[in-house]
Amino acid sequence: MTELRERFKVAWSQALVGLDAAEQEAEKVIGKIADAAGFTPDDVRRHAREFAERLHAQRKEIEKTIDDAVKRATSRFKLPSREEIDSLRQRVDAITSRVDELTKARAERPETTGGPGGGGA
């Protein structure tokens, strides 16, 4: 399971690196187009802003698509959710506390001898 999680992390990181590289390349292309087309600096800024907004929206869409795909893939493994794990952890902590209380109470009780019906006089 850990190996699968690591593979997803690596794939996610590679996807983000690819998107970053695409954004950088797009900025270079915009600069070249502006020079060739004779845009004013304000035109370049406006076009770059619009282009960046579109890239940002597409990036968010890709991230959501990847997140959804990961959720679908992991749901097939019937993995517990974070909330389920937290709930179980709380229950185990409560049980541990109760066992500790019972152990302490038992240790504080005086020992009896002779067992059932086998007491003294």
C-alpha positions as a printed NumPy array, in Angstrom:
array([[  0.   ,   0.   ,   0.   ],
       [  2.846,   2.38 ,   0.834],
       [  4.4  ,   1.661,  -2.554],
       [  1.158,   2.618,  -4.306],
       [  0.955,   5.852,  -2.315],
       [  4.553,   6.673,  -3.25 ],
       [  3.823,   6.03 ,  -6.926],
       [  0.895,   8.442,  -6.774],
       [  3.094,  11.063,  -5.108],
       [  5.762,  10.671,  -7.793],
       [  3.19 ,  10.849, -10.597],
       [  1.597,  13.914,  -9.024],
       [  4.971,  15.641,  -8.642],
       [  5.881,  14.876, -12.239],
       [  2.552,  16.254, -13.45 ],
       [  3.099,  19.5  , -11.529],
       [  6.656,  19.83 , -12.875],
       [  5.304,  19.334, -16.392],
       [  2.671,  22.005, -15.885],
       [  5.247,  24.433, -14.506],
       [  7.505,  23.828, -17.504],
       [  4.568,  24.392, -19.866],
       [  3.728,  27.67 , -18.131],
       [  7.336,  28.872, -18.43 ],
       [  7.495,  27.918, -22.091],
       [  4.191,  29.689, -22.714],
       [  5.59 ,  32.873, -21.187],
       [  8.565,  32.711, -23.556],
       [  6.276,  32.182, -26.543],
       [  4.117,  35.135, -25.524],
       [  7.199,  37.334, -25.386],
       [  8.302,  36.265, -28.861],
       [  4.829,  36.756, -30.31 ],
       [  4.614,  40.215, -28.772],
       [  7.922,  41.184, -30.346],
       [  6.924,  39.784, -33.736],
       [  3.392,  41.222, -33.698],
       [  4.39 ,  44.621, -32.446],
       [  2.1  ,  44.628, -29.408],
       [  2.361,  47.44 , -26.911],
       [  3.514,  46.579, -23.397],
       [ -0.085,  46.995, -22.166],
       [ -1.322,  44.587, -24.854],
       [  1.32 ,  42.072, -23.834],
       [  0.347,  42.374, -20.165],
       [ -3.355,  41.978, -20.961],
       [ -2.796,  38.966, -23.206],
       [ -0.391,  37.419, -20.73 ],
       [ -2.884,  37.901, -17.9  ],
       [ -5.694,  36.321, -19.928],
       [ -3.429,  33.481, -20.964],
       [ -2.259,  32.947, -17.379],
       [ -5.868,  32.86 , -16.191],
       [ -6.709,  30.216, -18.789],
       [ -3.621,  28.214, -17.824],
       [ -4.538,  28.484, -14.16 ],
       [ -8.087,  27.28 , -14.857],
       [ -6.782,  24.376, -16.946],
       [ -4.26 ,  23.499, -14.253],
       [ -7.014,  23.411, -11.623],
       [ -9.085,  21.216, -13.927],
       [ -6.155,  18.827, -14.44 ],
       [ -5.473,  18.719, -10.691],
       [ -9.139,  17.933, -10.019],
       [ -9.12 ,  15.23 , -12.681],
       [ -6.017,  13.645, -11.159],
       [ -7.446,  13.886,  -7.632],
       [-10.681,  12.259,  -8.784],
       [ -8.767,   9.493, -10.566],
       [ -6.679,   8.828,  -7.447],
       [ -9.816,   8.704,  -5.283],
       [-11.472,   6.268,  -7.703],
       [ -8.364,   4.087,  -7.844],
       [ -7.908,   3.995,  -4.078],
       [-11.609,   3.378,  -3.44 ],
       [-11.243,   0.039,  -5.228],
       [ -8.842,  -1.037,  -2.483],
       [-11.469,  -0.335,   0.189],
       [ -9.023,   1.773,   2.163],
       [-10.375,   3.446,   5.288],
       [-10.868,   7.18 ,   5.096],
       [ -8.915,   9.577,   7.277],
       [-12.081,  10.134,   9.328],
       [-12.514,   6.388,   9.871],
       [ -8.893,   6.032,  10.984],
       [ -9.248,   8.997,  13.353],
       [-12.434,   7.501,  14.789],
       [-10.729,   4.159,  15.362],
       [ -7.74 ,   5.892,  16.942],
       [-10.061,   7.699,  19.368],
       [-11.791,   4.442,  20.27 ],
       [ -8.474,   2.688,  20.865],
       [ -7.302,   5.595,  23.034],
       [-10.519,   5.407,  25.091],
       [-10.137,   1.636,  25.523],
       [ -6.478,   2.052,  26.48 ],
       [ -7.408,   4.647,  29.106],
       [-10.101,   2.373,  30.523],
       [ -7.722,  -0.608,  30.678],
       [ -5.129,   1.585,  32.41 ],
       [ -7.741,   2.698,  34.966],
       [ -8.806,  -0.896,  35.633],
       [ -5.194,  -2.031,  35.959],
       [ -4.436,   0.77 ,  38.406],
       [ -7.573,   0.062,  40.46 ],
       [ -6.712,  -3.623,  40.618],
       [ -3.144,  -2.863,  41.721],
       [ -4.452,  -0.617,  44.509],
       [ -6.873,  -3.284,  45.834],
       [ -5.536,  -5.333,  48.753],
       [ -4.721,  -8.918,  47.888],
       [ -7.047, -11.552,  49.314],
       [ -5.763, -14.965,  50.278],
       [ -7.267, -18.364,  50.272],
       [ -9.454, -18.041,  47.24 ],
       [-13.244, -18.449,  47.251],
       [-14.59 , -19.838,  50.519],
       [-11.119, -20.598,  51.81 ],
       [-10.643, -17.674,  54.154],
       [ -9.544, -17.679,  57.765],
       [-11.261, -18.645,  61.053]])
